[in-house]
Amino acid sequence: MRRDENGAARICVTNAKGGTGKTTVAINVAGALNQQGRDVLFVDLDPQGNATEGLGLLEAYDAAPPTLFDALTDHRRRDVVNDLVVEHDEMDVLPANIDLLQAEHELTIADLIARIKSDPDLSGGLDALSTLAVNVDPAGITGGHALDALDRVLDAVDGGYDYIIVDSPPFYGKLTDAGIFATRNVIVPALTEATSERAIELLIDQIAALEGQVDIAVNTVGVVANRVENTGEDRTMLQWLNEVFADFPVWEVRKRVALQRAFSAGQSIFAYEDAVDMEEVFTEIATELDRQFGYAEVTA
């Protein structure tokens, strides 16, 4: 199980299908880890900033530069990340910002520059590409790809975290690839409905393609079947998920209004004033993460 050079376990919560409750899962996994005494950095990589909003940090989303966008796209400003981290009662947060809406464009240009620099026959297009970028500078791009932008940002984070939880965008693209590349560990949230099958198949294909492109291994930490209800379709999908992910934990999170209420209150369910029975499931997830990443038990 991969940890970074500072000893933090990095995990990306990812599924390109919208509406899976990905952000709610990510926040509550982080909250459960905090409840077990772990120091957590939560990274909102979604340009829409749903997690930033869900943690009560809307001001950060609208903040003036420098932002996470600058740390990702300007190699000279990686260290600014430490000025961007915001304290929350349950975890530290690296918030999303409206400027991240331009990150997909920048990272695409950066990746094209990397490919051109690695192929002498294409070098003539380097200057033209550079003029299209806002922050990206060819001098800061080495190697055959530029998917390591978030990896380098997280390397610049001052140490001390046990876990770094990355909430990826709900779409395929360079930002999602950067989140998976930086973490090499994924938790997959999925709804127990038939439309999830195609989304899961595409995610598996995406991860396999990324592994082949940049020569990495990505570990599936587990799957969260989210918003589960007691219907025939739910039971069928749970069976399918357990078959597809037979070698990995599959956790069932039942549909609960309190999960959304906690989100609206800017908290995980562990800090929310009303008890929620799904706390037990997220505690199981946190315990399994501690087991997989080799943490001894601690008292919060």
Disulfide bonds with the S-S distance in Angstrom:
none
